[in-house]
Amino acid sequence: MTAIETKNIDEKVEKPKRLISLDALRGFDMFWIVSGEGIFHGLATGIMNEHALKRNPTDWTISTNDSLSFFEKFFIGISNQLHHSPWNGFTFYDLIFPLFIFISGVSMPYSYQKYFAEREKNRHSSLKIYFPLIKRTLILIILGFAVNGLLKFNGYENTRFASVLGRIALATFFAAIIYLNCSIRRMIVWFVAILTGYYLLMTFVPVPHFGPGVFTQEGNLSAYFDRLFLPGKLHRTIYDPEGLLSTIPAICSAMLGIFTGAFIKSTRFNFTPNQKVAALAGSGLLSIGLGLLWSFLFPINKTMWTSSFVLFAGGWSIILFALFYYIIDICSYSRWSTPFIWFGTNSILIYVCAHGLFNFESSSAFLFGGLIKLIPTLWHEAALWTGVLLIQLFLLKFFYDKKWFLKI
């Protein structure tokens, strides 16, 4: 074999197998915030009006009674889970954001496989890996500004700079930095240190006029930190759910994903795929249990992104991923997930479009308005959002078939 042939073989790095389940889970996650919630809120509102039910003004949930059918209770139950907890507590809607960050973490061991292979042979270039990482982070932050209406030029004091995309960018950036420079053991040390350090900060650093360890909306350290240092407008006047200090523990949400992806990809322990799923399910339950235990000292709270919230939401994220991985990648039952894959492979694009760039509701009314008028008024909202879903599916399938993906 010639030296040139040997060199060519050495330079070949096995292309990582794409986890179809990860695209599907990402799409499942995105579906709820771009059209799914509108459909189920519309159905629940129709049922509420038909049966003269009451909506709780504090947590926005709709009460049920024995006169409702199974499906009516089912639809209301889903709708009730598609609201954030008013403060402490947890709903399915509270899971959507940390799940997306977790999914970003799962993909990293696959995305950086070539980098690690080249580093073992001393052929890697730091610039080659860090420049795209920094570029992606900055683009997501800028897109977050745009979604918040930066280009409306409403003035500094009326512009919100914190954003969902900004938190995704920063959390995954620092998680990637840790992953690219640390062994798994050192990563675990970082993980524990971040969650413990955040707990100690929030518990023992006093807030003027409130003191230490106050976890109310105005009295917690994270809110106070944002009032001092977060530029522009706060989303909730006295705090911002995507603020500065609370972004630090979100790094650990991404790190949980990295641990999961590295475990699935690893061949070190000779686990079968079924054994890996069982191990993930057990890890998820353990994480949920630890989060519940910690919540006695540090409440499960999405807005503060408490350490207990990271573990609790992370546990559910691991279990959901294990379920999707088992059904789609192991059992090869994937056809049902095709619409979710369309959403998942263009998740940032559909998020940006649905949150300001494109008015799907107006398009739905324009295309399906005549049909919507034919059904009872009670169900117009659900029908309108069903039209939104159909438009989104049509566009995303078109992009998928053309292989047009917004990659950042």
MARDREN-716292 format. One record per residue (C-alpha): residue number from 0; z, x, y; residue in one letter. Coordinates in steps of 0.1 Angstrom, whole numbers, m for minus. Last residue first. Layout:
@nr=NUM	z=Z	x=X	y=Y	rest=A .
...
This chain:
@nr=407	z=120	x=m267	y=278	rest=I .
@nr=406	z=94	x=m283	y=256	rest=K .
@nr=405	z=78	x=m315	y=266	rest=L .
@nr=404	z=58	x=m324	y=235	rest=F .
@nr=403	z=21	x=m334	y=233	rest=W .
@nr=402	z=12	x=m332	y=196	rest=K .
@nr=401	z=m16	x=m357	y=202	rest=K .
@nr=400	z=m1	x=m380	y=175	rest=D .
@nr=399	z=34	x=m374	y=190	rest=Y .
@nr=398	z=22	x=m382	y=225	rest=F .
@nr=397	z=5	x=m414	y=214	rest=F .
@nr=396	z=36	x=m423	y=193	rest=K .
@nr=395	z=58	x=m417	y=224	rest=L .
@nr=394	z=36	x=m439	y=246	rest=L .
@nr=393	z=35	x=m468	y=221	rest=F .
@nr=392	z=72	x=m466	y=213	rest=L .
@nr=391	z=81	x=m466	y=250	rest=Q .
@nr=390	z=60	x=m497	y=256	rest=I .
@nr=389	z=74	x=m515	y=226	rest=L .
@nr=388	z=110	x=m506	y=237	rest=L .
@nr=387	z=104	x=m519	y=272	rest=V .
@nr=386	z=90	x=m551	y=257	rest=G .
@nr=385	z=122	x=m555	y=237	rest=T .
@nr=384	z=140	x=m550	y=270	rest=W .
@nr=383	z=123	x=m580	y=285	rest=L .
@nr=382	z=129	x=m601	y=254	rest=A .
@nr=381	z=166	x=m593	y=255	rest=A .
@nr=380	z=168	x=m602	y=292	rest=E .
@nr=379	z=147	x=m634	y=287	rest=H .
@nr=378	z=170	x=m647	y=259	rest=W .
@nr=377	z=190	x=m673	y=277	rest=L .
@nr=376	z=159	x=m685	y=296	rest=T .
@nr=375	z=145	x=m700	y=264	rest=P .
@nr=374	z=111	x=m685	y=252	rest=I .
@nr=373	z=77	x=m692	y=266	rest=L .
@nr=372	z=85	x=m674	y=299	rest=K .
@nr=371	z=88	x=m641	y=279	rest=I .
@nr=370	z=52	x=m645	y=267	rest=L .
@nr=369	z=38	x=m647	y=302	rest=G .
@nr=368	z=60	x=m618	y=314	rest=G .
@nr=367	z=48	x=m595	y=286	rest=F .
@nr=366	z=26	x=m569	y=303	rest=L .
@nr=365	z=39	x=m572	y=339	rest=F .
@nr=364	z=75	x=m579	y=329	rest=A .
@nr=363	z=74	x=m549	y=305	rest=S .
@nr=362	z=59	x=m527	y=332	rest=S .
@nr=361	z=86	x=m537	y=357	rest=S .
@nr=360	z=113	x=m529	y=331	rest=E .
@nr=359	z=97	x=m496	y=322	rest=F .
@nr=358	z=100	x=m483	y=358	rest=N .
@nr=357	z=90	x=m447	y=353	rest=F .
@nr=356	z=104	x=m415	y=369	rest=L .
@nr=355	z=139	x=m429	y=374	rest=G .
@nr=354	z=161	x=m428	y=344	rest=H .
@nr=353	z=136	x=m440	y=317	rest=A .
@nr=352	z=111	x=m413	y=325	rest=C .
@nr=351	z=137	x=m385	y=326	rest=V .
@nr=350	z=152	x=m397	y=293	rest=Y .
@nr=349	z=117	x=m402	y=277	rest=I .
@nr=348	z=107	x=m366	y=286	rest=L .
@nr=347	z=140	x=m351	y=275	rest=I .
@nr=346	z=138	x=m367	y=241	rest=S .
@nr=345	z=102	x=m359	y=233	rest=N .
@nr=344	z=106	x=m349	y=196	rest=T .
@nr=343	z=136	x=m373	y=192	rest=G .
@nr=342	z=119	x=m405	y=204	rest=F .
@nr=341	z=89	x=m401	y=181	rest=W .
@nr=340	z=113	x=m391	y=154	rest=I .
@nr=339	z=133	x=m422	y=159	rest=F .
@nr=338	z=102	x=m443	y=154	rest=P .
@nr=337	z=95	x=m424	y=121	rest=T .
@nr=336	z=130	x=m429	y=107	rest=S .
@nr=335	z=121	x=m456	y=82	rest=W .
@nr=334	z=95	x=m433	y=67	rest=R .
@nr=333	z=121	x=m406	y=60	rest=S .
@nr=332	z=136	x=m412	y=26	rest=Y .
@nr=331	z=132	x=m376	y=13	rest=S .
@nr=330	z=165	x=m377	y=m6	rest=C .
@nr=329	z=176	x=m343	y=8	rest=I .
@nr=328	z=159	x=m341	y=42	rest=D .
@nr=327	z=160	x=m378	y=52	rest=I .
@nr=326	z=189	x=m395	y=35	rest=I .
@nr=325	z=212	x=m365	y=32	rest=Y .
@nr=324	z=204	x=m350	y=66	rest=Y .
@nr=323	z=208	x=m384	y=83	rest=F .
@nr=322	z=242	x=m389	y=67	rest=L .
@nr=321	z=253	x=m353	y=73	rest=A .
@nr=320	z=243	x=m356	y=110	rest=F .
@nr=319	z=263	x=m388	y=114	rest=L .
@nr=318	z=293	x=m371	y=98	rest=I .
@nr=317	z=290	x=m340	y=120	rest=I .
@nr=316	z=287	x=m361	y=151	rest=S .
@nr=315	z=317	x=m383	y=141	rest=W .
@nr=314	z=338	x=m351	y=138	rest=G .
@nr=313	z=325	x=m337	y=171	rest=G .
@nr=312	z=335	x=m369	y=189	rest=A .
@nr=311	z=370	x=m365	y=176	rest=F .
@nr=310	z=372	x=m327	y=181	rest=L .
@nr=309	z=356	x=m327	y=216	rest=V .
@nr=308	z=377	x=m358	y=226	rest=F .
@nr=307	z=409	x=m340	y=215	rest=S .
@nr=306	z=400	x=m311	y=237	rest=S .
@nr=305	z=395	x=m335	y=266	rest=T .
@nr=304	z=361	x=m342	y=281	rest=W .
@nr=303	z=379	x=m354	y=313	rest=M .
@nr=302	z=354	x=m383	y=315	rest=T .
@nr=301	z=352	x=m387	y=277	rest=K .
@nr=300	z=389	x=m391	y=271	rest=N .
@nr=299	z=408	x=m388	y=238	rest=I .
@nr=298	z=444	x=m383	y=252	rest=P .
@nr=297	z=461	x=m348	y=252	rest=F .
@nr=296	z=495	x=m348	y=237	rest=L .
@nr=295	z=492	x=m377	y=212	rest=F .
@nr=294	z=455	x=m371	y=213	rest=S .
@nr=293	z=460	x=m338	y=195	rest=W .
@nr=292	z=467	x=m357	y=162	rest=L .
@nr=291	z=436	x=m380	y=167	rest=L .
@nr=290	z=414	x=m350	y=174	rest=G .
@nr=289	z=427	x=m331	y=143	rest=L .
@nr=288	z=420	x=m362	y=122	rest=G .
@nr=287	z=384	x=m365	y=135	rest=I .
@nr=286	z=378	x=m328	y=129	rest=S .
@nr=285	z=391	x=m331	y=93	rest=L .
@nr=284	z=369	x=m361	y=87	rest=L .
@nr=283	z=339	x=m342	y=100	rest=G .
@nr=282	z=348	x=m312	y=79	rest=S .
@nr=281	z=350	x=m334	y=48	rest=G .
@nr=280	z=316	x=m350	y=56	rest=A .
@nr=279	z=301	x=m315	y=62	rest=L .
@nr=278	z=315	x=m302	y=29	rest=A .
@nr=277	z=301	x=m332	y=10	rest=A .
@nr=276	z=267	x=m327	y=27	rest=V .
@nr=275	z=268	x=m290	y=17	rest=K .
@nr=274	z=276	x=m299	y=m18	rest=Q .
@nr=273	z=246	x=m322	y=m20	rest=N .
@nr=272	z=224	x=m294	y=m7	rest=P .
@nr=271	z=237	x=m271	y=m33	rest=T .
@nr=270	z=261	x=m244	y=m22	rest=F .
@nr=269	z=252	x=m208	y=m30	rest=N .
@nr=268	z=280	x=m195	y=m7	rest=F .
@nr=267	z=258	x=m172	y=14	rest=R .
@nr=266	z=227	x=m193	y=15	rest=T .
@nr=265	z=232	x=m203	y=51	rest=S .
@nr=264	z=209	x=m228	y=69	rest=K .
@nr=263	z=232	x=m258	y=66	rest=I .
@nr=262	z=262	x=m237	y=75	rest=F .
@nr=261	z=245	x=m222	y=105	rest=A .
@nr=260	z=234	x=m256	y=117	rest=G .
@nr=259	z=270	x=m270	y=114	rest=T .
@nr=258	z=286	x=m240	y=131	rest=F .
@nr=257	z=260	x=m243	y=159	rest=I .
@nr=256	z=266	x=m280	y=163	rest=G .
@nr=255	z=304	x=m274	y=166	rest=L .
@nr=254	z=295	x=m248	y=192	rest=M .
@nr=253	z=276	x=m274	y=213	rest=A .
@nr=252	z=307	x=m296	y=215	rest=S .
@nr=251	z=326	x=m264	y=222	rest=C .
@nr=250	z=306	x=m257	y=254	rest=I .
@nr=249	z=316	x=m293	y=264	rest=A .
@nr=248	z=351	x=m278	y=268	rest=P .
@nr=247	z=339	x=m259	y=300	rest=I .
@nr=246	z=319	x=m289	y=315	rest=T .
@nr=245	z=352	x=m306	y=323	rest=S .
@nr=244	z=359	x=m280	y=350	rest=L .
@nr=243	z=326	x=m286	y=368	rest=L .
@nr=242	z=321	x=m324	y=368	rest=G .
@nr=241	z=299	x=m346	y=346	rest=E .
@nr=240	z=322	x=m376	y=347	rest=P .
@nr=239	z=328	x=m371	y=385	rest=D .
@nr=238	z=361	x=m378	y=402	rest=Y .
@nr=237	z=375	x=m395	y=432	rest=I .
@nr=236	z=343	x=m412	y=445	rest=T .
@nr=235	z=331	x=m421	y=410	rest=R .
@nr=234	z=298	x=m402	y=410	rest=H .
@nr=233	z=311	x=m375	y=433	rest=L .
@nr=232	z=288	x=m369	y=462	rest=K .
@nr=231	z=277	x=m334	y=473	rest=G .
@nr=230	z=291	x=m301	y=461	rest=P .
@nr=229	z=319	x=m299	y=434	rest=L .
@nr=228	z=346	x=m275	y=446	rest=F .
@nr=227	z=376	x=m293	y=459	rest=L .
@nr=226	z=371	x=m329	y=448	rest=R .
@nr=225	z=358	x=m315	y=415	rest=D .
@nr=224	z=389	x=m294	y=409	rest=F .
@nr=223	z=411	x=m325	y=417	rest=Y .
@nr=222	z=391	x=m345	y=391	rest=A .
@nr=221	z=396	x=m318	y=365	rest=S .
@nr=220	z=433	x=m314	y=373	rest=L .
@nr=219	z=441	x=m350	y=366	rest=N .
@nr=218	z=458	x=m371	y=392	rest=G .
@nr=217	z=429	x=m393	y=404	rest=E .
@nr=216	z=417	x=m408	y=372	rest=Q .
@nr=215	z=451	x=m404	y=355	rest=T .
@nr=214	z=459	x=m376	y=331	rest=F .
@nr=213	z=490	x=m361	y=349	rest=V .
@nr=212	z=500	x=m329	y=331	rest=G .
@nr=211	z=512	x=m311	y=362	rest=P .
@nr=210	z=522	x=m326	y=396	rest=G .
@nr=209	z=508	x=m356	y=414	rest=F .
@nr=208	z=510	x=m349	y=451	rest=H .
@nr=207	z=491	x=m316	y=447	rest=P .
@nr=206	z=479	x=m311	y=411	rest=V .
@nr=205	z=500	x=m289	y=390	rest=P .
@nr=204	z=486	x=m265	y=363	rest=V .
@nr=203	z=505	x=m272	y=331	rest=F .
@nr=202	z=487	x=m298	y=311	rest=T .
@nr=201	z=450	x=m296	y=323	rest=M .
@nr=200	z=451	x=m258	y=322	rest=L .
@nr=199	z=469	x=m256	y=289	rest=L .
@nr=198	z=445	x=m281	y=273	rest=Y .
@nr=197	z=415	x=m261	y=287	rest=Y .
@nr=196	z=429	x=m229	y=273	rest=G .
@nr=195	z=434	x=m245	y=239	rest=T .
@nr=194	z=399	x=m258	y=237	rest=L .
@nr=193	z=383	x=m226	y=251	rest=I .
@nr=192	z=405	x=m203	y=230	rest=A .
@nr=191	z=399	x=m222	y=197	rest=V .
@nr=190	z=361	x=m221	y=202	rest=F .
@nr=189	z=361	x=m185	y=213	rest=W .
@nr=188	z=381	x=m175	y=183	rest=V .
@nr=187	z=358	x=m195	y=161	rest=I .
@nr=186	z=328	x=m176	y=177	rest=M .
@nr=185	z=345	x=m143	y=169	rest=R .
@nr=184	z=347	x=m153	y=133	rest=R .
@nr=183	z=311	x=m165	y=133	rest=I .
@nr=182	z=299	x=m131	y=147	rest=S .
@nr=181	z=293	x=m129	y=184	rest=C .
@nr=180	z=265	x=m120	y=208	rest=N .
@nr=179	z=238	x=m146	y=203	rest=L .
@nr=178	z=262	x=m173	y=195	rest=Y .
@nr=177	z=284	x=m168	y=226	rest=I .
@nr=176	z=254	x=m167	y=249	rest=I .
@nr=175	z=240	x=m198	y=231	rest=A .
@nr=174	z=273	x=m217	y=237	rest=A .
@nr=173	z=271	x=m206	y=273	rest=F .
@nr=172	z=236	x=m220	y=278	rest=F .
@nr=171	z=242	x=m251	y=256	rest=T .
@nr=170	z=271	x=m262	y=278	rest=A .
@nr=169	z=253	x=m253	y=311	rest=L .
@nr=168	z=221	x=m271	y=303	rest=A .
@nr=167	z=236	x=m302	y=287	rest=I .
@nr=166	z=260	x=m305	y=316	rest=R .
@nr=165	z=231	x=m303	y=341	rest=G .
@nr=164	z=211	x=m328	y=321	rest=L .
@nr=163	z=240	x=m353	y=324	rest=V .
@nr=162	z=243	x=m346	y=361	rest=S .
@nr=161	z=264	x=m331	y=388	rest=A .
@nr=160	z=245	x=m327	y=421	rest=F .
@nr=159	z=250	x=m362	y=435	rest=R .
@nr=158	z=234	x=m366	y=469	rest=T .
@nr=157	z=249	x=m388	y=496	rest=N .
@nr=156	z=269	x=m361	y=514	rest=E .
@nr=155	z=240	x=m338	y=514	rest=Y .
@nr=154	z=215	x=m362	y=529	rest=G .
@nr=153	z=194	x=m390	y=516	rest=N .
@nr=152	z=165	x=m366	y=509	rest=F .
@nr=151	z=149	x=m389	y=483	rest=K .
@nr=150	z=140	x=m357	y=465	rest=L .
@nr=149	z=176	x=m353	y=452	rest=L .
@nr=148	z=175	x=m387	y=435	rest=G .
@nr=147	z=199	x=m382	y=407	rest=N .
@nr=146	z=170	x=m378	y=382	rest=V .
@nr=145	z=157	x=m350	y=405	rest=A .
@nr=144	z=190	x=m331	y=405	rest=F .
@nr=143	z=191	x=m334	y=367	rest=G .
@nr=142	z=156	x=m321	y=365	rest=L .
@nr=141	z=167	x=m291	y=385	rest=I .
@nr=140	z=196	x=m285	y=361	rest=I .
@nr=139	z=173	x=m288	y=331	rest=L .
@nr=138	z=148	x=m264	y=346	rest=I .
@nr=137	z=176	x=m239	y=354	rest=L .
@nr=136	z=189	x=m239	y=319	rest=T .
@nr=135	z=155	x=m236	y=303	rest=R .
@nr=134	z=146	x=m206	y=325	rest=K .
@nr=133	z=179	x=m189	y=316	rest=I .
@nr=132	z=173	x=m194	y=279	rest=L .
@nr=131	z=136	x=m184	y=283	rest=P .
@nr=130	z=147	x=m152	y=300	rest=F .
@nr=129	z=175	x=m144	y=276	rest=Y .
@nr=128	z=154	x=m141	y=244	rest=I .
@nr=127	z=125	x=m119	y=255	rest=K .
@nr=126	z=146	x=m100	y=280	rest=L .
@nr=125	z=170	x=m90	y=252	rest=S .
@nr=124	z=141	x=m75	y=233	rest=S .
@nr=123	z=144	x=m73	y=195	rest=H .
@nr=122	z=128	x=m46	y=174	rest=R .
@nr=121	z=160	x=m29	y=161	rest=N .
@nr=120	z=152	x=m41	y=125	rest=K .
@nr=119	z=183	x=m63	y=123	rest=E .
@nr=118	z=175	x=m74	y=159	rest=R .
@nr=117	z=141	x=m86	y=148	rest=E .
@nr=116	z=156	x=m109	y=121	rest=A .
@nr=115	z=182	x=m121	y=146	rest=F .
@nr=114	z=155	x=m130	y=172	rest=Y .
@nr=113	z=133	x=m147	y=146	rest=K .
@nr=112	z=162	x=m170	y=135	rest=Q .
@nr=111	z=170	x=m180	y=171	rest=Y .
@nr=110	z=155	x=m215	y=170	rest=S .
@nr=109	z=169	x=m222	y=135	rest=Y .
@nr=108	z=204	x=m211	y=142	rest=P .
@nr=107	z=201	x=m229	y=176	rest=M .
@nr=106	z=191	x=m264	y=163	rest=S .
@nr=105	z=226	x=m275	y=154	rest=V .
@nr=104	z=238	x=m267	y=189	rest=G .
@nr=103	z=213	x=m290	y=206	rest=S .
@nr=102	z=224	x=m317	y=181	rest=I .
@nr=101	z=260	x=m312	y=193	rest=F .
@nr=100	z=249	x=m316	y=229	rest=I .
@nr=99	z=232	x=m349	y=220	rest=F .
@nr=98	z=262	x=m360	y=200	rest=L .
@nr=97	z=285	x=m352	y=230	rest=P .
@nr=96	z=264	x=m376	y=251	rest=F .
@nr=95	z=260	x=m405	y=227	rest=I .
@nr=94	z=296	x=m406	y=214	rest=L .
@nr=93	z=311	x=m424	y=244	rest=D .
@nr=92	z=287	x=m452	y=237	rest=Y .
@nr=91	z=301	x=m456	y=202	rest=F .
@nr=90	z=335	x=m463	y=218	rest=T .
@nr=89	z=365	x=m441	y=224	rest=F .
@nr=88	z=398	x=m443	y=243	rest=G .
@nr=87	z=413	x=m432	y=276	rest=N .
@nr=86	z=394	x=m443	y=307	rest=W .
@nr=85	z=373	x=m474	y=311	rest=P .
@nr=84	z=358	x=m466	y=276	rest=S .
@nr=83	z=320	x=m464	y=280	rest=H .
@nr=82	z=300	x=m495	y=271	rest=H .
@nr=81	z=276	x=m499	y=242	rest=L .
@nr=80	z=304	x=m507	y=217	rest=Q .
@nr=79	z=308	x=m542	y=231	rest=N .
@nr=78	z=270	x=m547	y=227	rest=S .
@nr=77	z=273	x=m539	y=190	rest=I .
@nr=76	z=301	x=m563	y=185	rest=G .
@nr=75	z=283	x=m590	y=205	rest=I .
@nr=74	z=253	x=m586	y=182	rest=F .
@nr=73	z=274	x=m588	y=150	rest=F .
@nr=72	z=295	x=m617	y=163	rest=K .
@nr=71	z=263	x=m637	y=168	rest=E .
@nr=70	z=250	x=m625	y=135	rest=F .
@nr=69	z=280	x=m638	y=116	rest=F .
@nr=68	z=279	x=m671	y=134	rest=S .
@nr=67	z=301	x=m680	y=163	rest=L .
@nr=66	z=326	x=m709	y=162	rest=S .
@nr=65	z=354	x=m686	y=151	rest=D .
@nr=64	z=357	x=m669	y=185	rest=N .
@nr=63	z=344	x=m638	y=203	rest=T .
@nr=62	z=353	x=m620	y=235	rest=S .
@nr=61	z=328	x=m601	y=255	rest=I .
@nr=60	z=335	x=m565	y=264	rest=T .
@nr=59	z=331	x=m552	y=300	rest=W .
@nr=58	z=361	x=m529	y=298	rest=D .
@nr=57	z=380	x=m541	y=328	rest=T .
@nr=56	z=362	x=m573	y=337	rest=P .
@nr=55	z=366	x=m587	y=302	rest=N .
@nr=54	z=337	x=m611	y=296	rest=R .
@nr=53	z=344	x=m647	y=286	rest=K .
@nr=52	z=325	x=m669	y=263	rest=L .
@nr=51	z=307	x=m701	y=274	rest=A .
@nr=50	z=289	x=m705	y=240	rest=H .
@nr=49	z=253	x=m703	y=253	rest=E .
@nr=48	z=262	x=m680	y=281	rest=N .
@nr=47	z=280	x=m655	y=258	rest=M .
@nr=46	z=252	x=m657	y=232	rest=I .
@nr=45	z=226	x=m649	y=259	rest=G .
@nr=44	z=247	x=m621	y=273	rest=T .
@nr=43	z=251	x=m606	y=238	rest=A .
@nr=42	z=213	x=m607	y=232	rest=L .
@nr=41	z=206	x=m590	y=265	rest=G .
@nr=40	z=233	x=m564	y=260	rest=H .
@nr=39	z=217	x=m557	y=226	rest=F .
@nr=38	z=182	x=m553	y=240	rest=I .
@nr=37	z=194	x=m533	y=271	rest=G .
@nr=36	z=215	x=m510	y=249	rest=E .
@nr=35	z=185	x=m501	y=228	rest=G .
@nr=34	z=161	x=m493	y=256	rest=S .
@nr=33	z=166	x=m458	y=271	rest=V .
@nr=32	z=203	x=m452	y=263	rest=I .
@nr=31	z=204	x=m464	y=227	rest=W .
@nr=30	z=171	x=m448	y=217	rest=F .
@nr=29	z=183	x=m413	y=227	rest=M .
@nr=28	z=209	x=m410	y=199	rest=D .
@nr=27	z=185	x=m424	y=173	rest=F .
@nr=26	z=158	x=m400	y=186	rest=G .
@nr=25	z=182	x=m370	y=183	rest=R .
@nr=24	z=191	x=m382	y=148	rest=L .
@nr=23	z=155	x=m384	y=138	rest=A .
@nr=22	z=146	x=m350	y=152	rest=D .
@nr=21	z=176	x=m335	y=134	rest=L .
@nr=20	z=167	x=m354	y=102	rest=S .
@nr=19	z=133	x=m338	y=102	rest=I .
@nr=18	z=150	x=m304	y=100	rest=L .
@nr=17	z=122	x=m279	y=105	rest=R .
@nr=16	z=119	x=m252	y=79	rest=K .
@nr=15	z=123	x=m218	y=96	rest=P .
@nr=14	z=92	x=m196	y=98	rest=K .
@nr=13	z=97	x=m166	y=77	rest=E .
@nr=12	z=95	x=m135	y=98	rest=V .
@nr=11	z=65	x=m113	y=93	rest=K .
@nr=10	z=69	x=m80	y=110	rest=E .
@nr=9	z=78	x=m62	y=78	rest=D .
@nr=8	z=47	x=m74	y=61	rest=I .
@nr=7	z=25	x=m62	y=89	rest=N .
@nr=6	z=42	x=m28	y=89	rest=K .
@nr=5	z=37	x=m24	y=52	rest=T .
@nr=4	z=1	x=m32	y=55	rest=E .
@nr=3	z=m3	x=m6	y=83	rest=I .
@nr=2	z=15	x=20	y=62	rest=A .
@nr=1	z=m10	x=14	y=34	rest=T .
@nr=0	z=0	x=0	y=0	rest=M .
